[in-house]
Amino acid sequence: MRVDALLRLIPSNSLERLAVSTNVDHYTKKLQGEVILKLLLYCLLSRKENSLRTMKSAYESMVFQSLKNKYPGSKISHSSISERLSTIDVSYFEQLFKDCVLAYKNLEGISTDNLLKFDSTIVSLSANLINIGYQLPGGSAAVKQLKFTVGYSNIPEVIHFYHEQKYTSENIALRDTIMSTTKADDSSVIRVFDRGITSRDTYDKMTEKGIFFVSRLNHNAIKSMVSANETITPETPLNTATLNIISDQWCYLFSSTKKSAYPLRCIEAYKKNTGEKFIFVTNIIDSTAAEISDIYKKRWDIEVFFKFIKQVLNFNHLTNRSANGIKVILYVTMIAAILLEAYKKTNKLTGFKIPMLRLEQELEREVTKSIVILCGGDPNTFEQLFGANPP
């Protein structure tokens, strides 16, 4: 897929339609929703370190000449970018993110699995820099934390931003995020999450609502066996490439005050090379113990994704520190991640560094080509001179 086709995942008519429906540009003569979107996208995908000043510099360059023609007479400062991020209608970017998720799933040749891996990542900031965020119990009052909880398949599909004190608990953040994804027609989707959820009530609510999940229990979890699911014993373990599975049982789980309403499958295993103990927990009936352990193993995908957005897309560095601006940056970062994933999949690339480099090169080609057209040149001559396909 060429980058020009990639950018059509966000077609101009969608931008115009959403600008009207969300009223994002009401009373705004500069820094319209489209401008903010493209400034952030361009700087995320082409700049190692983004800032308000680099966004201003990008806008003043020839890269954004076409936008200047569309929205004439608008000079900007870095402070005006910051102010606009703090006040612009977030629903415009939220809907664009949802449209990109659907567009990605509709791409020819793209297949998404039925697993949604959930986890949270934290960004810590000095309390002097931000007036939102929570403090960890016993933590430094000089540091505030922001939590971003994501549901990830091949791409980020669900995103929530939490900064209230109660969301220090993953029992609440993960629960609320997972429950928000429940639909009547998604019984085939499996939610996968780590030990952040320990509430037996949450397990019961998921089972009641037909939400299938795979997770892990703490080693000291109290449980009472109801029946064996597979005939597996420590003497006759089920061996996988990395695990010795020694039991697969339906059990009631206990909290400090009560027993769970529904029994769950508890699959006990040991890692072959380290002896580390795992207890997988699920309400899925018709998958083998080995398949359940393999599903949980795929949860690691979201850890790789968090590393990518922090190290490559520089998500640790928030160019605006208002709740509104952070949400805008969050949505545009996720849109950038979807575009890059689409580029990787359709061009059969792996990893992040090489696809990012190639995508940046193609963005520069498209920018140069746009300048040729704006100057009255022939884009066909450009293609003949520099090749119709990316290097």
C-alpha positions in Angstrom: 0.0 0.0 0.0 1.4 3.4 -1.0 1.2 6.2 1.6 -1.3 8.1 -0.5 -3.7 5.2 -0.3 -2.9 4.8 3.4 -3.9 8.4 4.1 -7.2 7.8 2.4 -8.1 5.8 5.5 -9.0 9.3 6.7 -10.8 10.7 3.6 -11.3 14.4 3.3 -15.1 14.0 3.1 -15.0 12.3 6.5 -13.0 15.2 7.9 -15.5 17.7 6.5 -18.5 15.7 7.7 -17.2 15.4 11.2 -16.2 19.0 11.3 -19.9 19.8 10.7 -21.4 17.2 13.0 -19.1 17.9 15.9 -19.0 21.7 15.3 -15.3 21.5 16.0 -14.5 24.7 14.0 -17.2 26.9 15.4 -15.9 30.4 16.0 -12.4 29.2 14.8 -10.6 31.1 12.1 -7.3 29.1 12.5 -6.1 25.8 13.8 -9.2 24.0 12.5 -9.7 20.3 13.5 -8.1 19.1 10.2 -5.1 21.3 10.8 -4.5 20.0 14.4 -5.0 16.4 13.2 -2.5 16.6 10.4 0.0 18.6 12.4 0.0 16.0 15.2 0.0 13.1 12.7 2.9 14.5 10.7 5.0 15.3 13.7 4.3 11.9 15.4 5.3 10.0 12.3 8.3 12.1 11.2 9.8 13.8 14.3 11.7 11.9 17.0 10.7 14.5 19.6 7.5 16.4 19.1 6.8 19.7 20.8 4.6 22.8 20.4 7.5 24.6 18.7 8.1 21.7 16.3 4.4 21.7 15.4 4.7 25.5 14.7 7.8 24.9 12.6 6.1 22.1 10.6 3.1 24.3 9.9 5.3 27.1 8.6 7.2 24.8 6.3 6.2 23.9 2.7 4.8 20.6 4.0 1.6 22.4 5.0 1.3 24.7 2.0 -1.9 22.9 0.8 -3.5 23.5 4.2 -2.5 27.1 4.2 -4.3 27.4 0.8 -7.4 25.7 2.2 -7.3 27.9 5.4 -5.7 31.1 4.2 -4.3 33.9 6.4 -3.6 32.0 9.5 -0.3 32.6 11.2 0.2 30.6 14.4 2.3 30.6 17.6 3.2 27.7 19.8 1.1 29.1 22.5 -2.0 29.3 20.2 -1.5 25.6 19.4 -1.4 24.8 23.1 -4.6 26.9 23.8 -6.4 25.2 20.9 -5.5 21.7 22.1 -6.9 22.7 25.5 -10.3 23.7 24.1 -10.9 21.9 20.8 -13.8 19.4 20.7 -12.4 16.0 21.5 -15.4 14.2 19.9 -14.0 15.1 16.5 -10.8 13.1 17.2 -12.7 10.3 19.0 -14.9 9.7 16.0 -12.0 9.8 13.6 -10.3 7.1 15.7 -13.4 4.9 15.5 -13.6 5.5 11.8 -10.0 4.4 11.4 -10.6 1.2 13.3 -13.4 0.3 11.0 -11.5 1.3 7.9 -8.5 -0.9 9.0 -10.8 -3.9 9.5 -12.3 -3.4 6.0 -9.0 -3.3 4.3 -8.5 -6.1 1.7 -6.2 -8.7 2.9 -6.3 -7.6 6.6 -7.4 -10.2 9.1 -8.0 -9.4 12.8 -8.1 -12.1 15.5 -10.9 -12.4 18.0 -8.7 -11.5 21.0 -8.8 -8.2 22.7 -5.8 -7.8 25.0 -6.4 -5.3 27.9 -3.8 -3.5 30.0 -2.9 -0.1 31.3 0.1 2.1 30.8 1.1 5.0 33.1 2.6 8.4 32.4 4.0 10.2 35.4 4.4 14.0 35.5 5.6 16.5 38.0 2.6 17.9 40.1 3.9 21.4 39.2 3.2 20.7 35.5 -0.4 19.3 35.7 -3.5 20.0 37.7 -5.1 16.6 37.0 -3.9 13.1 37.8 -3.8 10.8 40.9 -1.2 10.0 43.5 -0.2 6.4 44.4 -0.9 5.6 48.1 2.3 6.3 49.9 3.8 7.9 46.8 5.4 11.3 46.4 3.1 14.2 46.4 5.3 15.8 43.9 4.4 13.3 41.2 1.0 12.8 39.6 0.0 9.8 37.4 -2.2 9.4 34.4 -3.5 6.0 33.3 -4.3 4.9 29.7 -6.2 1.6 29.5 -6.3 0.0 26.0 -8.0 -2.9 24.4 -5.7 -4.2 21.6 -6.1 -6.7 18.8 -3.8 -6.1 15.9 -4.5 -2.4 16.5 -5.8 -0.4 19.5 -9.6 -0.7 19.3 -10.6 0.6 22.8 -9.0 3.4 24.7 -9.8 5.1 28.0 -8.0 7.9 29.8 -8.2 7.9 33.6 -6.9 10.5 36.0 -9.3 10.2 39.0 -7.9 8.8 42.3 -10.2 5.7 42.2 -8.5 4.5 39.0 -5.3 3.7 40.8 -6.9 0.3 41.1 -6.8 -1.9 38.0 -9.8 -3.7 39.4 -11.7 -0.5 38.5 -9.9 0.7 35.4 -9.7 -2.7 33.6 -13.2 -3.6 34.7 -14.7 -0.3 33.4 -12.8 -0.5 30.1 -13.7 -4.2 29.4 -17.3 -3.7 30.3 -17.5 -0.7 28.0 -16.7 -3.0 25.0 -19.7 -5.3 25.5 -22.0 -5.6 22.5 -24.8 -8.0 21.7 -23.0 -9.4 18.6 -19.5 -10.0 19.9 -19.8 -13.3 21.8 -16.9 -14.6 19.7 -14.5 -12.0 21.2 -12.3 -13.1 24.0 -10.9 -10.5 26.5 -7.4 -11.3 27.8 -6.0 -9.5 30.8 -3.3 -9.9 33.5 -3.8 -10.2 37.3 -4.9 -6.6 37.6 -8.5 -7.8 38.1 -8.8 -9.8 41.3 -12.5 -9.1 42.1 -14.6 -12.2 42.0 -17.7 -10.0 41.4 -16.1 -8.8 38.2 -15.6 -12.4 37.0 -19.2 -13.1 37.9 -20.5 -10.0 36.0 -18.5 -11.0 32.9 -19.9 -14.6 33.0 -23.5 -13.3 33.5 -23.1 -11.0 30.5 -21.6 -13.7 28.3 -18.2 -12.0 28.1 -15.5 -14.7 27.6 -12.2 -14.0 29.2 -8.8 -15.5 29.9 -6.6 -14.2 32.8 -4.3 -15.3 35.6 -4.9 -15.9 39.3 -2.5 -15.1 42.1 -0.7 -18.2 43.5 -2.5 -17.8 46.9 -6.0 -17.6 45.4 -8.5 -19.7 47.4 -10.5 -22.0 45.3 -12.7 -25.1 45.7 -12.8 -27.8 42.9 -16.1 -28.7 41.5 -15.0 -31.1 38.8 -12.0 -32.0 36.5 -12.3 -30.6 33.0 -9.5 -32.6 31.4 -7.8 -35.7 32.8 -4.5 -34.0 33.7 -2.4 -34.8 36.8 1.1 -33.9 38.0 2.0 -37.5 37.2 0.6 -37.2 33.6 1.1 -33.5 32.7 0.0 -32.0 29.4 3.2 -30.7 27.7 3.4 -27.7 25.5 6.4 -26.1 24.0 7.1 -24.0 27.2 4.7 -25.4 29.9 3.9 -28.5 31.9 0.1 -28.2 32.5 -0.7 -30.3 35.6 -4.4 -29.7 36.1 -7.5 -28.3 34.5 -10.5 -28.0 36.9 -13.7 -26.2 37.4 -13.5 -24.3 40.7 -15.4 -21.8 42.8 -13.2 -18.9 43.8 -13.3 -17.3 47.2 -12.7 -13.7 48.3 -12.3 -12.7 51.9 -16.1 -12.5 52.4 -17.8 -14.8 49.9 -17.7 -17.5 47.2 -18.0 -16.6 43.5 -21.5 -17.2 42.0 -20.2 -19.2 39.0 -17.4 -21.8 38.8 -14.5 -21.0 36.5 -11.8 -23.1 34.9 -8.5 -23.0 36.7 -5.6 -24.3 34.7 -2.3 -24.9 36.7 1.0 -25.0 34.9 4.7 -24.6 35.4 7.2 -23.0 33.0 9.7 -25.7 31.8 12.9 -23.6 31.9 12.3 -21.7 35.2 9.7 -23.7 37.2 7.5 -20.5 37.5 3.9 -21.3 38.4 0.9 -20.1 36.4 -2.8 -20.4 37.2 -4.9 -19.4 34.2 -8.5 -18.6 34.8 -11.3 -18.6 32.2 -15.0 -19.1 31.6 -14.4 -20.6 28.2 -15.8 -24.1 27.9 -14.8 -25.5 24.5 -11.0 -24.8 24.3 -8.3 -27.1 25.5 -6.0 -26.2 28.4 -3.1 -25.8 25.9 -5.3 -23.4 23.8 -6.1 -21.3 26.9 -2.5 -21.0 27.8 -1.6 -20.0 24.2 -4.4 -17.3 24.3 -2.9 -15.9 27.5 0.6 -15.9 26.0 -0.7 -13.5 23.2 -1.4 -10.9 25.9 2.2 -9.9 25.5 1.3 -8.1 22.3 -0.1 -5.2 24.2 3.1 -4.8 26.2 5.0 -4.5 22.9 2.5 -2.0 21.7 2.9 0.2 24.8 6.7 0.1 24.3 6.2 1.2 20.7 4.0 4.2 21.4 6.3 5.4 24.2 9.6 4.9 22.5 8.8 5.4 18.9 5.7 7.7 18.9 7.1 9.5 22.0 3.8 9.2 24.0 5.6 9.8 27.3 6.1 13.4 26.2 2.7 15.1 26.2 2.7 18.4 24.3 -0.3 19.6 26.2 -1.1 18.9 29.8 -4.8 19.7 30.1 -7.3 16.8 30.2 -8.7 17.9 26.9 -5.4 18.2 25.1 -4.2 14.9 26.5 -7.3 13.2 25.1 -6.6 14.7 21.7 -3.0 13.6 21.7 -4.1 10.1 22.8 -6.6 9.7 19.9 -4.2 11.0 17.3 -1.4 8.8 18.6 -3.7 5.8 18.2 -4.7 6.9 14.7 -1.0 7.1 13.8 -0.5 3.6 15.2 -3.3 2.2 13.1 -1.9 3.9 10.0 1.5 2.4 10.6 0.0 -1.1 11.3 -2.0 -0.9 8.0 1.2 0.1 6.2 3.1 -2.8 7.7 0.4 -5.4 7.0 -0.3 -4.4 3.4 3.4 -4.1 2.6 4.2 -7.4 4.4 6.7 -5.7 6.8 7.6 -6.6 10.4 8.9 -4.7 13.3 8.7 -0.9 13.7 11.9 0.8 12.8 12.1 -0.1 9.1 8.3 0.5 8.5 8.6 3.9 10.3 11.6 4.9 8.1 9.8 3.8 4.9 6.6 5.5 5.9 8.5 8.7 6.6 10.3 8.5 3.2 6.9 8.1 1.4 5.3 11.0 3.4 8.2 13.2 2.1 7.5 11.9 -1.5 3.8 12.8 -1.2 4.6 16.2 0.2 7.1 16.9 -2.6 4.6 15.7 -5.2 1.9 18.0 -3.7 4.3 20.9 -4.0 5.0 20.1 -7.6 1.2 20.1 -8.3 0.7 23.4 -6.4 3.4 25.0 -8.5 1.7 23.9 -11.7 3.9 20.9 -12.4 3.0 17.5 -13.9 2.7 14.7 -11.2 3.2 12.2 -14.0 6.6 13.7 -14.8 7.4 13.5 -11.1 6.6 9.8 -11.1 8.6 9.2 -14.2 11.7 10.9 -12.7 11.5 9.4 -9.2 9.6 6.1 -9.8 6.0 5.2 -9.3 6.8 2.9 -6.4 8.4 3.6 -3.1 12.0 2.4 -2.6 
